């Protein structure tokens, strides 16, 4: 039926939308293709003179900026290596000559035992022609080999049902690879590389790297052979000084995505440039990025080099200095792994399989450490990718910035501040008592209980009369139900927003905003909360209801409270300096986001209550016994339907004048106090680093040099 009769039908609209989307994609694709094959070729096409000499240009790679910790310890720098590279316009357009160049290169690689240096090509076919078949990996939809095969079939306009033999035959015809001229082994060698060249879009502005890190000795010997069209190129690759650590923070570099190319091209990038894909590599790309130079090369008609001239000098990127302390970062990641094992022992189950923590300076919101478990190793990322992708606990997820959790009783710290600050309305001062009878009886139809009321281990089932500090110490629900009722959800959330709960912290990495429970908020499933009852306010007041925040938000929230009410942007960036120098390029400018003046009465009550939590909890006091200062804590046990409770923990040290704040979440960790394990190890390391030996020797705890490779539960290769 025509769409003009009887109005538009739903499927007609969908068809039109798909057609429009397809048209847009085609236009974008054609634009990119035009740019790659026509517009961008101008500077790379060889120029042939009347005497037969040829002049062309190749890039001179500049060094990407390094990444250092707050103390100047290198975390990511560059390592020079030699690679075997083909440039499109120097790689013979004659297929027969190109095949000979490839075979000569293969022979050189065999001669100098370089086959292990081949770049992983995800070739989807195995066997010897004509008896070939697809690899098992290439038939798995979750693998890179499968994705690349399908991309190749699309690029070459081949049927998705093509057999392995049909693909090999297609490549052979396309590049004049004759089974009569070459041995079966040579045929498959040539097909493999020719397939990969096209799958990776080898072009005038996209060189093809056959092997990496061949070593200086092999470089010298292969250079002597003078294989025409083969370049032995020096390049810098990322060197991870502490492989397996800080991976979620540092992030990766990689090729420019097609959809991002127009933006990068406008900034002067080449299509073959490596750029930040995630983490700090992406966040600080503009500072880290190096500008490659250009070398003009002239050869005579026989391919002999006549001259090499640098026509554009390379410019290195800036070095980035982060706020993190790599020693503390290492301890934080090791502590999370240790915390998992400890919880398994304490609970007798292996449910707990993930966690995260954030270590922050409360006076500046600098991130001293930020860890997520399980994690991965940037140095072996490509090799580990398929395994990591299948891992049940999602090692790619940065739980510190993107994990959303009910705060549980850690929320009561802010509630204490709000209740005392609004004492004219709540009539709650630091000395006011509220009677906990175990059950909240203000409403006849909804009477929630205190945790102690239903406890099977507590000798009592009501707390009796409690002040705010005492209620914080024993985490009395009844006290905070009443505080929430007297405050009301609007006033509660006014303070929560001032503390940054339910809002992004401003950190340079990707993060979730979370949800602050209240009328009009959205549930985890995306539904808007339209009806809000008084009972919902009670649930929200103890950190439940729809409240969900990241560990980073919890650290920022506690920092705002203990510093007296000033909220800053959480940040990892400290400064940028010119490459390998002390010349400043950019320095972080500290500006408050918001400020409320927390009264001395409210602040001292919170600090007193948090100190009491540490001292009265047998688990927390035991774990904190090795910390040389008094610590203020708050545990939280967040309910998660269908799972063991999540263990939440926040602390500040020293409790009376905090210089460090820590938040920890152990998923399915059972009890909030169990998360204090991670915090205690971090605090012990933090204060050990600051010891000054009386004999004047160097403090061994202040350096990460003796770190042990991490055990990340199999997530790291």
Secondary structure, DSSP 8 states (H G I E B T S, - for coil): --TTSSS--HHHHHHHHHHHHHHHHHHHHHHHHHHHHTGGGGGTS-EE-TTS-EEEEEEE------EE-TTS-EEEEEEEEEEEEE-TTTS-SSHHHHHHHHHHHHHHHHHTT-GGGB------EEEETTEEEE-TGGG-TTSHHHHHHHHHHHHTT--TT--HHHHHHHHHHHTT--TTTS-HHHHHHHHHHHHHHHHTT-BTTB-EEEE----HHHHHHHHHHT-TTEEEEEEEEEEETTTTSSHHHH--EEE--GGGHHHHHHTT--TT-EEE-SHHHHHTHHHH--B-EEEEEEE-TTS-EEEEEEEE--B---EEEES--HHHHHHHHHHHHHHHHHHHHHHSS----EEEEEEE-TTT-BEEEEEEES---GGGHHHHHHHHHH-TT-TTS-HHHH--B--GGGGHHHHHHHHHHTHHHH---TT--EEE-SB--SSSS---B-GGGG-SS-S-S--EEE-HHHHHHHT-HHHHHHHHHHH-HHHHHHHHHHTTTTS----SS-----B--STT-B-TTS-B-----HHHHHHHHTT-TT-BB-HHHHHHHHHHHHTTSEE---B-EEEEESTTS--EEEE-----SEE----HHHHHHHHHHHHHHHHH-HHHHHHGGG-SS-EEEEEEEE--TTS--EEEEEEEESSSS-SEEEEEEEET-SSGGGGHHHHHHHHHHHHHHT---TTS---GGG--TT------TT---
